[in-house]
């Protein structure tokens, strides 16, 4: 019986190859898109589950209760160095711990000089986490301070071989290059790991460095992550009282100090530690760090579902269209005794067959599109059933579900046709059917809604990237000087070597650059009893002329003035307003409370600069001050060049750098490109929505094409009579297209308020944003109407040009 239905289904597909091909192509595109989005979502929600002990591994975090200093609840994973040993010593539930201290190093290897990320970790790291070790002994690999563990990818990069255990690398971990022995090679971590492995170094090496010695017993310096392994069945993660008591045991002065200053008055302590399950790290946005809002992958899956829904709707409408040419076959089958259930099963079988063929083609399309999709989402996804076992179940269920949803209505409708009317060719499968018209309207409403979102997102992104930030971001090169031992000397030599280059006008050394990956620094203090939080940037006297900032009052820094290198600061307008000053009295004011240990070194304002955006346009401009007295290293060099061809200038910069620092590669970026990294998320989402909108419109047009074919088939005799009576080509075309364009226009009208609502909410996340204008909605609507008109015209013109003799010969 199954073989019989399969043969009938294949014959049905062969009888109408063009429509069948269109049907399979549309469904394949929908499935390919949905599979990519589904893979993305499965990846996002499967992070860190591959670890054997993932249910017992937790990351420790700082927890500050809401209301402290009238601020919201705060959680962050940056912890003091002695925390891990203290937790294992004081809490019997903790059986192991590892600290992770991120670092950047330079490597001299047989294959060249490289810069790579490094993690200082405790030896228990390799036992707690399930990162397979390909070569070496995990129990011994991190016991010596001068051992390193590489990933397979890095082993090939440094040595050109998978097993370099026992060989030596020269690493500049701190101030100078030192030899390290490779003691192990780990398999490259999967894409769904929140711990991104670089070079693993024993934390014992960090502990003997000057910085490590300072951190070893300091509970006030938070610079590393700490993970703990609990005994099976332990409930320490939910015992907040013990965790808060543990915090106060090692920070005894913080709570009394907060109460003395009036920052906290509730009975319980505002400070404590918490335990975050390893499996939740990637999607827990309440704790600081590189996380993903779980709403985003779900929204992406929703967009994929809309695309797949439109593809299924197309399948339904085209199946009905195909039935117009198969009506007599259905009538004959019913006269010969075929039951409704048999016919329904036959046509449902065709739908499932098409779904299966579409799944195969969709899988091929998804594999072909995966590199582009990875580039778009900044991921490294693979269709791996070993990594994502859920896909074993989800993909077959998806195929059956799509085939059933797309084929159930046509199969039932076809099985109920009147055999007499079908044999006499009196059947009219109306394009005016309320379901097909509703489906068509829904398709175009969704497609137009996505087009509206596309237009507005692209406009907002263009606004963000072209809005003037308050300084001149053009023609500025940012040289990365991280790893230089003597930054002051290097900056001085860099300036001297380039001083004779007329095209290079200013060079400034700053601690923190711009962009999403540059970081930031803030200071909090009591200003006459008022809690103040202010952004702080360590710069030099060339910073303001390099960025061409406008000084509203006062003066710039002067390296020859001793006070400028000890107490002087320059603030922005927002900070001036926060402190309650004006341009007339700001210069000479003192930031009282900034330096409680030595009030004589409290900063003194020497100038006010015009507000500028040192962070994303998503936020408003916040209080900020510039200063020169901090000992923090100025590891970014801002180089201002005159407009023109930058290649020769870059060559001069590279030559000067190599002459000064031959062991550190010349690394640079353009400041305007660094600023655009603030908007990577918006850029990705606008691209996703643009592609989804275009695909939805294409699929909707396939459905429209099928429905137009159905209506044309039903009205073929009417068209013949009109031509015989003298109707013109364009009048017939207009008559056929009018009804469809009304439906598309209705869809546009439905999509506009929906698009307006969604985009108003999205734009609400930006302090600086565009205003919605009528032309944005009109443009999306015109695109939808124009494409629909073109699609309908193909069928309409074809029908209007047909010879009426063929349609009227039986009358």
Order of alpha helices (4+ residues) and beta strands (2+ residues): alpha-alpha-beta-beta-beta-alpha-beta-beta-alpha-beta-beta-alpha-beta-beta-beta-alpha-alpha-beta-alpha-alpha-beta-alpha-alpha-alpha-alpha-alpha-alpha-beta-alpha-beta-beta-beta-alpha-beta-beta-alpha-beta-beta-beta-alpha-beta-alpha-alpha-alpha-alpha-alpha-alpha
